[in-house]
Structures are given as C-alpha cells and as structure tokens.
Amino acid sequence: MKKFLKILVIIVVVLALIVAGAWYYLMHMPEKNLANQTPDYIIAATDLALEYEGAPEVSDKKYIDRVVEVTGIVAEISKDQNDQTVIILQSPESFTGILCTLAEKEEKAARDIAAGDNITLKGICTGMLFEVVLNRCVIVK
C-alpha cells in the first residue's frame, strides 16, 4: 500500500508541475509581431467599412482574428481608457470608420501622424461595434 501511495503522490506532483508550467507559458507567451507578419487581407478603409455595413455576419467570418492591412485617411487620433493611441480612419462613402488601436511599440511613431494624413496600418480584426475594430496595429507607412 505504501508503494501505491508513493506512486500516486509522484503522479500528482508531476501533473501539478505540468499544469503550472502550461499556465505560466500561456500567461507569459510573447505576442506575435505584426510588423513582420504577412497580412491575410490588404484593403482600403472605405472598402472594409462598406463590406461590414453590407453584410456584417459574412464580414465577421472573413476578417475576425485575421491580420488586415488597411489604408485610409486619418479622421481622428485619441487615447483610449488604457492610455493607448487610437487612430480612426474615415470612410467618406460610409457611415462606418475603422478604429485602430496601436500596439505599445508604435506610440512613438504615432506622434508624427496628424488628421488628414493618408496612412496604412496592419492589425488584428475583432469585428464591428460602431466602427470596424483593429487591435495591436502597427504603422506600415
């Protein structure tokens, strides 16, 4: 019986170490660097906004969790509740804009951007609220 308990304790300890190691890895794994990643879609801000306005469910299936490179005219630059820079690309042909939350590494480069500039950003699409939302964006040009 003592041998069985020793084996059981060893198995439980090993499983606990595996679970703890997996949890630690998942909590601290590095984010993908979007600057070096090839976009799944390259699209103009106006076209992306019109696609979402016309068929939001279809657009969600197509774009959510994908890397999207979008080009458009800056309508507004602001900070969100987490003090991250947010750039809204305007779409003159639609009521919807593209809300792009920049990655922390891009904060310095964002200082050179002004309303009216034509820029290209690459980010992860998370769907549409009032605007189409791209997160962890990097400035392409």
Backbone as JSON Lines, residues from 0, in Angstrom:
{"i":0,"aa":"M","n":[0.81,-1.2,0.0],"ca":[0.0,0.0,0.0],"c":[0.86,1.27,0.0]}
{"i":1,"aa":"K","n":[2.0,1.24,0.75],"ca":[2.89,2.39,0.78],"c":[3.45,2.69,-0.6]}
{"i":2,"aa":"K","n":[3.79,1.68,-1.36],"ca":[4.34,1.86,-2.7],"c":[3.32,2.52,-3.63]}
{"i":3,"aa":"F","n":[2.05,2.11,-3.49],"ca":[0.98,2.69,-4.29],"c":[0.82,4.18,-3.99]}
{"i":4,"aa":"L","n":[0.86,4.55,-2.7],"ca":[0.73,5.96,-2.31],"c":[1.9,6.79,-2.82]}
{"i":5,"aa":"K","n":[3.13,6.24,-2.76],"ca":[4.29,6.96,-3.29],"c":[4.11,7.24,-4.78]}
{"i":6,"aa":"I","n":[3.69,6.23,-5.52],"ca":[3.49,6.39,-6.97],"c":[2.39,7.41,-7.24]}
{"i":7,"aa":"L","n":[1.3,7.34,-6.48],"ca":[0.2,8.28,-6.64],"c":[0.65,9.71,-6.36]}
{"i":8,"aa":"V","n":[1.42,9.92,-5.29],"ca":[1.93,11.25,-4.95],"c":[2.85,11.77,-6.05]}
{"i":9,"aa":"I","n":[3.72,10.92,-6.56],"ca":[4.63,11.32,-7.64],"c":[3.84,11.73,-8.89]}
{"i":10,"aa":"I","n":[2.82,10.96,-9.23],"ca":[2.0,11.28,-10.4],"c":[1.28,12.61,-10.21]}
{"i":11,"aa":"V","n":[0.72,12.84,-9.04],"ca":[0.01,14.09,-8.76],"c":[0.98,15.28,-8.82]}
{"i":12,"aa":"V","n":[2.17,15.13,-8.25],"ca":[3.16,16.21,-8.28],"c":[3.59,16.51,-9.71]}
{"i":13,"aa":"V","n":[3.84,15.48,-10.51],"ca":[4.25,15.67,-11.9],"c":[3.13,16.36,-12.69]}
{"i":14,"aa":"L","n":[1.89,15.93,-12.5],"ca":[0.76,16.57,-13.19],"c":[0.61,18.03,-12.76]}
{"i":15,"aa":"A","n":[0.79,18.3,-11.48],"ca":[0.7,19.67,-10.99],"c":[1.78,20.55,-11.61]}
{"i":16,"aa":"L","n":[3.0,20.01,-11.74],"ca":[4.09,20.77,-12.37],"c":[3.8,21.02,-13.84]}
{"i":17,"aa":"I","n":[3.24,20.04,-14.53],"ca":[2.9,20.22,-15.95],"c":[1.83,21.3,-16.1]}
{"i":18,"aa":"V","n":[0.79,21.25,-15.28],"ca":[-0.29,22.26,-15.34],"c":[0.27,23.64,-15.01]}
{"i":19,"aa":"A","n":[1.1,23.75,-13.99],"ca":[1.68,25.04,-13.61],"c":[2.58,25.58,-14.73]}
{"i":20,"aa":"G","n":[3.36,24.7,-15.33],"ca":[4.21,25.13,-16.45],"c":[3.41,25.6,-17.64]}
{"i":21,"aa":"A","n":[2.35,24.89,-17.98],"ca":[1.48,25.29,-19.1],"c":[0.81,26.62,-18.81]}
{"i":22,"aa":"W","n":[0.31,26.81,-17.59],"ca":[-0.32,28.07,-17.22],"c":[0.68,29.22,-17.32]}
{"i":23,"aa":"Y","n":[1.88,29.03,-16.8],"ca":[2.9,30.07,-16.85],"c":[3.23,30.44,-18.3]}
{"i":24,"aa":"Y","n":[3.39,29.44,-19.15],"ca":[3.7,29.7,-20.56],"c":[2.58,30.5,-21.22]}
{"i":25,"aa":"L","n":[1.33,30.09,-21.01],"ca":[0.21,30.79,-21.63],"c":[0.07,32.23,-21.14]}
{"i":26,"aa":"M","n":[0.38,32.47,-19.88],"ca":[0.27,33.82,-19.34],"c":[1.41,34.73,-19.78]}
{"i":27,"aa":"H","n":[2.55,34.15,-20.13],"ca":[3.72,34.96,-20.45],"c":[4.25,34.75,-21.86]}
{"i":28,"aa":"M","n":[3.48,34.08,-22.73],"ca":[4.0,33.86,-24.07],"c":[4.02,35.17,-24.85]}
{"i":29,"aa":"P","n":[5.01,35.34,-25.7],"ca":[5.13,36.61,-26.43],"c":[4.04,36.74,-27.49]}
{"i":30,"aa":"E","n":[3.63,38.0,-27.71],"ca":[2.65,38.26,-28.76],"c":[3.33,38.18,-30.12]}
{"i":31,"aa":"K","n":[2.54,37.84,-31.13],"ca":[3.07,37.8,-32.48],"c":[3.43,39.21,-32.91]}
{"i":32,"aa":"N","n":[4.55,39.34,-33.6],"ca":[4.98,40.63,-34.1],"c":[4.3,40.87,-35.45]}
{"i":33,"aa":"L","n":[3.33,41.76,-35.47],"ca":[2.57,42.01,-36.7],"c":[3.39,42.72,-37.76]}
{"i":34,"aa":"A","n":[4.42,43.43,-37.36],"ca":[5.23,44.17,-38.33],"c":[5.85,43.24,-39.36]}
{"i":35,"aa":"N","n":[6.22,42.03,-38.94],"ca":[6.87,41.09,-39.85],"c":[5.91,40.06,-40.44]}
{"i":36,"aa":"Q","n":[4.65,40.12,-40.05],"ca":[3.68,39.13,-40.49],"c":[3.0,39.57,-41.79]}
{"i":37,"aa":"T","n":[2.82,38.62,-42.7],"ca":[2.13,38.9,-43.96],"c":[0.64,39.04,-43.67]}
{"i":38,"aa":"P","n":[0.0,40.1,-44.16],"ca":[-1.43,40.27,-43.9],"c":[-2.26,39.24,-44.66]}
{"i":39,"aa":"D","n":[-3.38,38.85,-44.02],"ca":[-4.32,37.95,-44.69],"c":[-5.11,38.71,-45.75]}
{"i":40,"aa":"Y","n":[-5.37,39.99,-45.47],"ca":[-6.12,40.84,-46.4],"c":[-5.48,42.21,-46.47]}
{"i":41,"aa":"I","n":[-5.43,42.78,-47.67],"ca":[-4.99,44.16,-47.88],"c":[-6.18,44.87,-48.52]}
{"i":42,"aa":"I","n":[-6.67,45.93,-47.84],"ca":[-7.92,46.54,-48.28],"c":[-7.93,48.03,-47.92]}
{"i":43,"aa":"A","n":[-8.67,48.8,-48.67],"ca":[-8.86,50.22,-48.36],"c":[-9.87,50.35,-47.23]}
{"i":44,"aa":"A","n":[-9.72,51.38,-46.42],"ca":[-10.62,51.6,-45.29],"c":[-12.07,51.7,-45.75]}
{"i":45,"aa":"T","n":[-12.3,52.41,-46.85],"ca":[-13.65,52.56,-47.38],"c":[-14.25,51.21,-47.76]}
{"i":46,"aa":"D","n":[-13.48,50.37,-48.43],"ca":[-13.98,49.06,-48.85],"c":[-14.3,48.17,-47.65]}
{"i":47,"aa":"L","n":[-13.43,48.19,-46.63],"ca":[-13.67,47.39,-45.43],"c":[-14.93,47.86,-44.71]}
{"i":48,"aa":"A","n":[-15.09,49.16,-44.58],"ca":[-16.28,49.7,-43.91],"c":[-17.55,49.34,-44.69]}
{"i":49,"aa":"L","n":[-17.52,49.47,-46.0],"ca":[-18.69,49.14,-46.81],"c":[-19.02,47.65,-46.74]}
{"i":50,"aa":"E","n":[-18.0,46.8,-46.71],"ca":[-18.24,45.36,-46.57],"c":[-18.96,45.06,-45.27]}
{"i":51,"aa":"Y","n":[-18.49,45.67,-44.19],"ca":[-19.12,45.43,-42.89],"c":[-20.53,46.0,-42.82]}
{"i":52,"aa":"E","n":[-20.76,47.15,-43.43],"ca":[-22.1,47.72,-43.44],"c":[-23.08,46.84,-44.22]}
{"i":53,"aa":"G","n":[-22.61,46.29,-45.34],"ca":[-23.47,45.5,-46.2],"c":[-23.79,44.12,-45.66]}
{"i":54,"aa":"A","n":[-22.81,43.45,-45.06],"ca":[-23.01,42.08,-44.57],"c":[-22.1,41.83,-43.36]}
{"i":55,"aa":"P","n":[-22.52,42.28,-42.17],"ca":[-21.65,42.15,-41.01],"c":[-21.31,40.7,-40.63]}
{"i":56,"aa":"E","n":[-22.28,39.8,-40.76],"ca":[-22.03,38.4,-40.38],"c":[-21.02,37.76,-41.32]}
{"i":57,"aa":"V","n":[-21.17,38.01,-42.6],"ca":[-20.23,37.47,-43.59],"c":[-18.84,38.07,-43.38]}
{"i":58,"aa":"S","n":[-18.79,39.37,-43.12],"ca":[-17.52,40.05,-42.89],"c":[-16.84,39.53,-41.63]}
{"i":59,"aa":"D","n":[-17.62,39.26,-40.58],"ca":[-17.04,38.7,-39.36],"c":[-16.35,37.38,-39.65]}
{"i":60,"aa":"K","n":[-17.01,36.51,-40.38],"ca":[-16.43,35.21,-40.71],"c":[-15.15,35.36,-41.54]}
{"i":61,"aa":"K","n":[-15.13,36.38,-42.37],"ca":[-13.98,36.59,-43.25],"c":[-12.8,37.24,-42.53]}
{"i":62,"aa":"Y","n":[-13.05,38.24,-41.66],"ca":[-11.97,39.07,-41.13],"c":[-11.6,38.84,-39.67]}
{"i":63,"aa":"I","n":[-12.5,38.35,-38.83],"ca":[-12.2,38.24,-37.4],"c":[-11.01,37.32,-37.17]}
{"i":64,"aa":"D","n":[-10.1,37.78,-36.3],"ca":[-8.86,37.09,-35.93],"c":[-7.89,36.94,-37.11]}
{"i":65,"aa":"R","n":[-8.04,37.77,-38.11],"ca":[-7.13,37.79,-39.26],"c":[-6.32,39.07,-39.23]}
{"i":66,"aa":"V","n":[-5.13,39.0,-39.83],"ca":[-4.29,40.19,-39.95],"c":[-4.76,40.95,-41.19]}
{"i":67,"aa":"V","n":[-5.17,42.19,-40.96],"ca":[-5.72,43.03,-42.04],"c":[-4.85,44.27,-42.17]}
{"i":68,"aa":"E","n":[-4.44,44.55,-43.4],"ca":[-3.7,45.78,-43.69],"c":[-4.68,46.73,-44.36]}
{"i":69,"aa":"V","n":[-4.88,47.9,-43.76],"ca":[-5.88,48.84,-44.23],"c":[-5.24,50.21,-44.47]}
{"i":70,"aa":"T","n":[-5.64,50.83,-45.57],"ca":[-5.13,52.15,-45.94],"c":[-6.3,53.14,-45.96]}
{"i":71,"aa":"G","n":[-6.09,54.29,-45.35],"ca":[-7.15,55.29,-45.34],"c":[-6.65,56.63,-44.82]}
{"i":72,"aa":"I","n":[-7.58,57.56,-44.71],"ca":[-7.29,58.92,-44.26],"c":[-7.63,59.03,-42.77]}
{"i":73,"aa":"V","n":[-6.71,59.58,-42.0],"ca":[-6.89,59.72,-40.56],"c":[-7.96,60.77,-40.29]}
{"i":74,"aa":"A","n":[-9.01,60.37,-39.57],"ca":[-10.06,61.3,-39.19],"c":[-9.79,61.86,-37.79]}
{"i":75,"aa":"E","n":[-9.25,61.01,-36.92],"ca":[-9.08,61.42,-35.53],"c":[-8.0,60.57,-34.87]}
{"i":76,"aa":"I","n":[-7.27,61.18,-33.95],"ca":[-6.29,60.47,-33.13],"c":[-6.61,60.8,-31.68]}
{"i":77,"aa":"S","n":[-6.71,59.75,-30.86],"ca":[-7.05,59.96,-29.45],"c":[-6.43,58.86,-28.6]}
{"i":78,"aa":"K","n":[-6.7,58.9,-27.31],"ca":[-6.25,57.87,-26.37],"c":[-7.49,57.16,-25.83]}
{"i":79,"aa":"D","n":[-7.37,55.86,-25.62],"ca":[-8.49,55.12,-25.04],"c":[-8.36,55.06,-23.52]}
{"i":80,"aa":"Q","n":[-9.24,54.3,-22.86],"ca":[-9.23,54.23,-21.4],"c":[-7.97,53.57,-20.85]}
{"i":81,"aa":"N","n":[-7.23,52.83,-21.69],"ca":[-5.97,52.2,-21.28],"c":[-4.76,53.03,-21.68]}
{"i":82,"aa":"D","n":[-5.0,54.27,-22.08],"ca":[-3.96,55.21,-22.5],"c":[-3.2,54.73,-23.74]}
{"i":83,"aa":"Q","n":[-3.87,53.96,-24.6],"ca":[-3.28,53.53,-25.86],"c":[-3.79,54.46,-26.97]}
{"i":84,"aa":"T","n":[-2.94,54.7,-27.95],"ca":[-3.3,55.57,-29.06],"c":[-4.29,54.86,-29.97]}
{"i":85,"aa":"V","n":[-5.35,55.58,-30.33],"ca":[-6.38,55.06,-31.22],"c":[-6.46,56.0,-32.42]}
{"i":86,"aa":"I","n":[-6.37,55.41,-33.61],"ca":[-6.5,56.17,-34.85],"c":[-7.77,55.72,-35.54]}
{"i":87,"aa":"I","n":[-8.61,56.68,-35.9],"ca":[-9.83,56.35,-36.64],"c":[-9.62,56.78,-38.09]}
{"i":88,"aa":"L","n":[-9.76,55.8,-38.99],"ca":[-9.68,56.08,-40.42],"c":[-11.08,56.36,-40.92]}
{"i":89,"aa":"Q","n":[-11.22,57.45,-41.64],"ca":[-12.54,57.84,-42.12],"c":[-12.89,57.11,-43.41]}
{"i":90,"aa":"S","n":[-14.17,57.01,-43.63],"ca":[-14.68,56.41,-44.85],"c":[-15.75,57.34,-45.39]}
{"i":91,"aa":"P","n":[-15.41,58.2,-46.36],"ca":[-16.37,59.18,-46.86],"c":[-17.62,58.56,-47.47]}
{"i":92,"aa":"E","n":[-17.5,57.36,-48.01],"ca":[-18.64,56.72,-48.66],"c":[-19.51,55.92,-47.7]}
{"i":93,"aa":"S","n":[-19.14,55.86,-46.43],"ca":[-19.92,55.06,-45.49],"c":[-20.05,55.79,-44.17]}
{"i":94,"aa":"F","n":[-20.97,55.31,-43.34],"ca":[-21.15,55.88,-42.0],"c":[-20.15,55.3,-41.02]}
{"i":95,"aa":"T","n":[-19.5,54.22,-41.4],"ca":[-18.6,53.49,-40.53],"c":[-17.15,53.9,-40.78]}
{"i":96,"aa":"G","n":[-16.36,53.95,-39.72],"ca":[-14.93,54.17,-39.84],"c":[-14.18,52.93,-39.4]}
{"i":97,"aa":"I","n":[-12.87,53.01,-39.39],"ca":[-12.03,51.92,-38.94],"c":[-11.29,52.41,-37.69]}
{"i":98,"aa":"L","n":[-11.55,51.77,-36.56],"ca":[-10.93,52.14,-35.29],"c":[-9.72,51.26,-35.07]}
{"i":99,"aa":"C","n":[-8.54,51.86,-35.08],"ca":[-7.28,51.13,-34.99],"c":[-6.56,51.47,-33.69]}
{"i":100,"aa":"T","n":[-6.47,50.51,-32.78],"ca":[-5.74,50.69,-31.53],"c":[-4.3,50.25,-31.77]}
{"i":101,"aa":"L","n":[-3.37,51.16,-31.56],"ca":[-1.97,50.87,-31.86],"c":[-1.32,49.99,-30.79]}
{"i":102,"aa":"A","n":[-0.37,49.2,-31.23],"ca":[0.46,48.42,-30.31],"c":[1.33,49.4,-29.52]}
{"i":103,"aa":"E","n":[1.74,49.01,-28.33],"ca":[2.53,49.9,-27.48],"c":[3.81,50.36,-28.15]}
{"i":104,"aa":"K","n":[4.43,49.51,-28.95],"ca":[5.69,49.84,-29.62],"c":[5.53,50.96,-30.64]}
{"i":105,"aa":"E","n":[4.3,51.24,-31.04],"ca":[4.04,52.23,-32.09],"c":[3.74,53.63,-31.55]}
{"i":106,"aa":"E","n":[3.71,53.77,-30.24],"ca":[3.35,55.05,-29.63],"c":[4.24,56.2,-30.11]}
{"i":107,"aa":"K","n":[5.52,55.95,-30.21],"ca":[6.46,57.0,-30.62],"c":[6.21,57.42,-32.07]}
{"i":108,"aa":"A","n":[6.01,56.44,-32.96],"ca":[5.77,56.74,-34.37],"c":[4.45,57.45,-34.59]}
{"i":109,"aa":"A","n":[3.5,57.24,-33.69],"ca":[2.17,57.86,-33.83],"c":[2.21,59.37,-33.65]}
{"i":110,"aa":"R","n":[3.25,59.87,-33.0],"ca":[3.35,61.32,-32.77],"c":[3.47,62.11,-34.08]}
{"i":111,"aa":"D","n":[3.97,61.44,-35.12],"ca":[4.16,62.11,-36.41],"c":[2.92,62.08,-37.29]}
{"i":112,"aa":"I","n":[1.86,61.45,-36.81],"ca":[0.63,61.32,-37.61],"c":[-0.34,62.41,-37.21]}
{"i":113,"aa":"A","n":[-1.02,62.99,-38.21],"ca":[-2.0,64.03,-37.95],"c":[-3.27,63.73,-38.73]}
{"i":114,"aa":"A","n":[-4.37,64.33,-38.3],"ca":[-5.64,64.18,-39.01],"c":[-5.45,64.65,-40.45]}
{"i":115,"aa":"G","n":[-5.99,63.89,-41.38],"ca":[-5.87,64.21,-42.79],"c":[-4.77,63.42,-43.5]}
{"i":116,"aa":"D","n":[-3.86,62.82,-42.73],"ca":[-2.79,62.01,-43.32],"c":[-3.36,60.73,-43.93]}
{"i":117,"aa":"N","n":[-2.76,60.29,-45.01],"ca":[-3.11,59.01,-45.61],"c":[-2.09,58.0,-45.1]}
{"i":118,"aa":"I","n":[-2.55,56.98,-44.34],"ca":[-1.63,56.02,-43.76],"c":[-2.11,54.6,-43.99]}
{"i":119,"aa":"T","n":[-1.19,53.66,-43.79],"ca":[-1.5,52.23,-43.86],"c":[-1.15,51.61,-42.52]}
{"i":120,"aa":"L","n":[-2.11,50.88,-41.96],"ca":[-1.94,50.2,-40.69],"c":[-2.22,48.71,-40.87]}
{"i":121,"aa":"K","n":[-1.6,47.91,-40.02],"ca":[-1.84,46.47,-40.05],"c":[-2.2,46.04,-38.64]}
{"i":122,"aa":"G","n":[-3.33,45.3,-38.49],"ca":[-3.76,44.88,-37.17],"c":[-4.65,43.66,-37.23]}
{"i":123,"aa":"I","n":[-5.06,43.19,-36.07],"ca":[-5.93,42.03,-35.94],"c":[-7.38,42.53,-35.86]}
{"i":124,"aa":"C","n":[-8.22,42.05,-36.75],"ca":[-9.63,42.47,-36.77],"c":[-10.4,41.73,-35.68]}
{"i":125,"aa":"T","n":[-11.19,42.49,-34.91],"ca":[-12.01,41.89,-33.87],"c":[-13.5,42.13,-34.11]}
{"i":126,"aa":"G","n":[-13.86,42.57,-35.3],"ca":[-15.26,42.74,-35.64],"c":[-15.67,44.19,-35.71]}
{"i":127,"aa":"M","n":[-16.98,44.42,-35.54],"ca":[-17.52,45.77,-35.67],"c":[-18.42,46.1,-34.49]}
{"i":128,"aa":"L","n":[-18.17,47.24,-33.87],"ca":[-19.09,47.79,-32.88],"c":[-19.81,48.94,-33.58]}
{"i":129,"aa":"F","n":[-19.34,50.15,-33.38],"ca":[-19.83,51.28,-34.18],"c":[-18.91,51.49,-35.38]}
{"i":130,"aa":"E","n":[-17.66,51.11,-35.22],"ca":[-16.67,51.11,-36.29],"c":[-16.09,49.7,-36.38]}
{"i":131,"aa":"V","n":[-15.41,49.43,-37.48],"ca":[-14.67,48.18,-37.59],"c":[-13.45,48.33,-36.69]}
{"i":132,"aa":"V","n":[-13.14,47.3,-35.89],"ca":[-12.1,47.41,-34.87],"c":[-10.89,46.56,-35.26]}
{"i":133,"aa":"L","n":[-9.72,47.22,-35.28],"ca":[-8.43,46.53,-35.47],"c":[-7.59,46.79,-34.22]}
{"i":134,"aa":"N","n":[-7.01,45.73,-33.65],"ca":[-6.21,45.86,-32.43],"c":[-4.75,45.51,-32.71]}
{"i":135,"aa":"R","n":[-3.87,45.95,-31.79],"ca":[-2.43,45.71,-31.86],"c":[-1.86,46.18,-33.2]}
{"i":136,"aa":"C","n":[-2.34,47.31,-33.69],"ca":[-1.94,47.8,-35.01],"c":[-0.5,48.3,-35.04]}
{"i":137,"aa":"V","n":[0.13,48.11,-36.18],"ca":[1.45,48.66,-36.45],"c":[1.33,49.56,-37.68]}
{"i":138,"aa":"I","n":[2.16,50.59,-37.7],"ca":[2.14,51.52,-38.82],"c":[3.01,50.96,-39.93]}
{"i":139,"aa":"V","n":[2.42,50.8,-41.12],"ca":[3.14,50.26,-42.26],"c":[3.79,51.4,-43.03]}
{"i":140,"aa":"K","n":[3.01,52.44,-43.33],"ca":[3.53,53.65,-43.99],"c":[2.59,54.79,-43.85]}
